[in-house]
């Protein structure tokens, strides 16, 4: 089930006289209850893990560890909702990779229960990576942006 289909299902449910709705497909289950919060559960079938065989490097070979930016931090979602990069589909994104933002500058919106919540940077930083797609559902504390303090 795609995100668009889920969103349409929620809108139809919201406008209906139903109090509860439970839907289960192959690897997806959603339960909606107007008297409680929305619960979603996604399960995936187990996937066989590939077997990797390695050999010790010879004296002429060198191994290097991946470069990790120790200064990188993340801006996380403070709530469950839907991530939006811009205030409307026609508007430009609040930020893009490489932008330097100031503390308290809006970087995105998380929509929760039809309320648009502006998410702001807590400190001056540079956007290194946008970690979620526009319109993607996010959970509490989901990393939204990888940033570096400036």
N, C-alpha and C positions, 0 to 999 in steps of 0.2 A: 504494500500500500504506500503510495507516494505521500509526501508531506501535503501537497495540494489536496489530495483526496481526504486526508485526515482533517485538514482545516475545513473543507466543505462539510464533512460529516459532523464536526463540532458545531458549525453554524446551523445546519439543519436540525440537529438535536436541540440546540439552544432555542430555536423558534418553535419547536414541537411541544406537545402536551405530555410527552414522555418524561417520567421521573428518573428512569435508569435505562442504560443501554450497554450491552456487552457484545463485542464483536471479536471473533477469533478467526484468523486465517493461518496459513501454513506456519510461518515463523513470527507472527505478529498477533498481539492481543491488546485491545483497548477497552476500558470500562469507563463509562461516563455516568455520573450520578449528580443530579442537580442539587442534592442536599449535602454533598461533600465535594472535595476537590477532585480534579481530573487525575486519574491514574493511568499510566501507560506502562506497558511491559513489552520489551522486545527480546525474543529469544532467537538464537541462531543455531543451526545444526552444527554439530562438531565437524571440524575440518581436519583432515589428516595433516600432520605437520611433516614437512620435508626433513629428511635426514641429511645433515651436513657433516662432511668429513673434512677435517683439516689436518695438515701436516706441519710439523715444526719448521720454522724458517731456517734456511741454511745461513752460513756466515755472510754470503753475498746479498741475501734478501733482507729487507728492512720492513718492520711493521710500524704503523703509526696509528695512534688513537684518534678518533674523530675529534675535530675541534669543537669545543663547547664554549659558548659565550657565557662566562660566569657572571657577567653584568646583566644578562637578560632576565626579565621578570615578566609576569603576565598581568593583564587586567582581566578579572573574572566576572562572570555574571552574578549579580547579587540576588537573583531570583530565577524561578522557572518561567519560561516564556518563549517568545519568538524574536530572534535577532534580526535587526534591520540596520543597514549601513547608512541609510539616508532618511530624512523626515518624510519623504514621499517618493513614489517611483520615478517621478520626473526630476527630482532634485539630485544634485551631486552628493556623493558620499561625504560624511562628516570628515573622515580621514582616509588616507591611503598609505601604503608602504612608503617609508622614507619621510613622512611628515613629522615635524616636531610640534608637540602639543604642550600647552601650558596646564598647570594644575587647575582643576575645575572646568576644563574645556570639555564639551560634549564630544564623545567619540563614536557613539552609536545609540540605538534605541532597543530596549527589550520590551515587547508588548506582553502584558500579562492581564488576562481577563478584560480585554478591550481597553486597557489603559496603557498609553505610551509612556514608558519610563526612560528618561534620558540618562545614559550612563556617562559619567565624567571621569577624567583622569584624576587620580589622587595626587599626582606630582608631575613636574615637568619631565617629559620623556620623548623618545623617538619611536615611532611605530616600525618595528622590524618585520612583523608578519601578522596577517589577519588569519586567525585560526578557524573561523567558521564561515559558512556560506550565508549570503543574504537570504532571509526567509527561513533559516534553519531553526528548529526547536532546540532550546538549550535548557540545561538543568541548573540548579543552584551550584555556584562555584565552578561552572564550566569556563575554562580559559578562552577568552575572546580574542585577545591580541597579545603578541609577544612584543615587549617593549624594553627599551634601555633608558635608564634615568639619565638626564642631561643637566 
